[in-house]
Amino acid sequence: MRLLVAVRPAGRPPDRDQHLEAALQAVRVAPGALPARDVLWMATREGAYALGLDAEIGSIEPGKRADLIVVDRGRPHVAPDRDPWSTLVYAARGTDVRMTMVDGIPLVENFSLVQQDAAEVAANARRAARTLAARAGLA
């Protein structure tokens, strides 16, 4: 029997653009509650299994989609390196992601969007926030 423990944000089902940072936010509140390597396993392999996509995503291996990130570990808050798993899970932030590849297609290179215009993405986000605030009666 397999006990499945996966980490993902609450709310709507995750989409391809959500960051690992969001999935791990709840764990960051109590560092050490789970070993960091286990947290990363739950967010990747177990998350893929929970979604029924473990044959396609969740690990880097031949035949699976190339979904991965490269984290810049040269910044002060991610420089301590005694345990790289803990550094990635507990210290790294979305702004530390140097490269993001989804299904083999680079979306971020050298910290910059390559498929979309950053100003347009920000404008769309502001419009969506205003719409949401209005729907919630906060505008």
C-alpha positions as CSV (number, residue, x, y, z in Angstrom):
1,M,0.0,0.0,0.0
2,R,1.3,3.5,-0.9
3,L,0.6,6.5,1.3
4,L,0.7,9.5,-1.0
5,V,1.8,12.8,0.4
6,A,2.1,15.7,-2.1
7,V,2.7,19.4,-1.6
8,R,0.7,21.9,-3.7
9,P,-1.0,25.3,-3.1
10,A,-4.5,25.3,-1.8
11,G,-7.3,26.6,-4.1
12,R,-7.6,26.1,-7.8
13,P,-5.7,23.2,-9.5
14,P,-2.1,24.2,-10.2
15,D,-1.3,25.4,-13.7
16,R,2.0,25.1,-15.5
17,D,3.2,28.6,-14.5
18,Q,3.0,28.2,-10.7
19,H,6.4,28.3,-9.0
20,L,7.7,25.6,-6.7
21,E,8.0,28.5,-4.2
22,A,4.3,28.7,-3.9
23,A,3.9,24.9,-3.4
24,L,6.5,25.0,-0.6
25,Q,5.3,28.1,1.3
26,A,3.3,26.1,3.9
27,V,6.4,24.1,4.7
28,R,8.6,27.2,5.1
29,V,6.5,28.3,8.1
30,A,7.9,25.4,10.2
31,P,11.4,24.6,8.8
32,G,12.6,21.2,9.9
33,A,9.1,19.8,10.3
34,L,10.0,17.6,7.3
35,P,13.5,16.9,5.9
36,A,14.0,19.3,2.9
37,R,14.8,16.5,0.5
38,D,11.5,14.8,1.4
39,V,9.7,18.1,0.8
40,L,11.2,18.5,-2.6
41,W,10.3,14.9,-3.4
42,M,6.7,15.5,-2.4
43,A,6.5,18.7,-4.5
44,T,7.9,17.0,-7.6
45,R,7.6,13.2,-7.9
46,E,4.7,12.8,-5.5
47,G,3.0,15.9,-6.9
48,A,3.1,14.4,-10.4
49,Y,1.8,11.1,-9.1
50,A,-1.1,12.8,-7.3
51,L,-2.0,14.5,-10.5
52,G,-1.8,11.2,-12.4
53,L,1.0,12.6,-14.5
54,D,4.0,10.7,-13.1
55,A,4.7,9.1,-16.5
56,E,5.1,12.5,-18.0
57,I,6.5,14.9,-15.3
58,G,7.9,14.9,-11.8
59,S,11.5,13.8,-12.5
60,I,14.2,14.4,-15.1
61,E,14.5,11.3,-17.2
62,P,14.3,10.2,-20.8
63,G,10.8,10.2,-22.3
64,K,9.4,12.8,-19.8
65,R,8.7,16.4,-20.4
66,A,11.7,18.7,-19.8
67,D,10.2,20.9,-17.0
68,L,13.0,22.3,-14.9
69,I,14.5,25.4,-13.3
70,V,18.0,26.5,-12.7
71,V,18.5,28.4,-9.4
72,D,21.3,31.0,-9.0
73,R,23.1,30.0,-5.9
74,G,25.5,32.9,-5.9
75,R,23.3,35.2,-4.0
76,P,23.9,35.7,-0.2
77,H,20.7,34.1,1.1
78,V,21.3,30.9,-0.9
79,A,25.1,30.8,-0.6
80,P,25.2,28.7,2.6
81,D,25.7,25.2,1.2
82,R,26.0,22.7,3.9
83,D,22.7,21.1,2.8
84,P,21.8,22.1,-0.8
85,W,18.3,20.5,-0.4
86,S,17.5,22.8,2.6
87,T,19.0,25.8,0.8
88,L,16.7,25.2,-2.2
89,V,13.5,24.5,-0.1
90,Y,13.9,27.0,2.7
91,A,16.0,29.8,1.3
92,A,15.6,30.1,-2.5
93,R,13.0,32.5,-3.9
94,G,11.3,32.8,-7.2
95,T,13.6,35.7,-8.0
96,D,16.6,33.3,-7.8
97,V,15.4,31.3,-10.8
98,R,17.8,32.0,-13.6
99,M,16.2,29.7,-16.1
100,T,12.8,28.0,-16.4
101,M,12.0,25.4,-19.1
102,V,8.5,23.9,-19.6
103,D,8.1,20.9,-21.9
104,G,11.6,21.7,-23.3
105,I,10.8,25.3,-24.1
106,P,12.7,28.0,-22.3
107,L,10.4,30.5,-20.7
108,V,12.9,32.4,-18.6
109,E,16.6,32.9,-19.5
110,N,19.0,34.9,-17.4
111,F,16.1,36.0,-15.2
112,S,14.1,37.4,-18.1
113,L,11.0,36.2,-19.8
114,V,11.7,35.0,-23.3
115,Q,8.2,34.1,-24.5
116,Q,6.3,37.1,-23.2
117,D,6.7,40.8,-22.6
118,A,7.2,41.5,-18.9
119,A,5.4,44.8,-19.1
120,E,2.4,43.1,-20.8
121,V,2.3,40.4,-18.2
122,A,2.4,43.0,-15.4
123,A,-0.4,45.0,-17.1
124,N,-2.6,41.9,-17.4
125,A,-1.9,41.1,-13.7
126,R,-2.9,44.5,-12.6
127,R,-6.2,44.3,-14.7
128,A,-6.9,40.9,-13.2
129,A,-6.3,42.2,-9.7
130,R,-8.7,45.1,-10.2
131,T,-11.3,42.8,-11.6
132,L,-10.9,40.4,-8.7
133,A,-11.0,43.3,-6.1
134,A,-14.2,44.6,-7.8
135,R,-15.9,41.2,-7.6
136,A,-14.9,40.9,-4.0
137,G,-16.4,44.4,-3.2
138,L,-12.9,45.8,-2.4
139,A,-12.6,48.3,-5.2
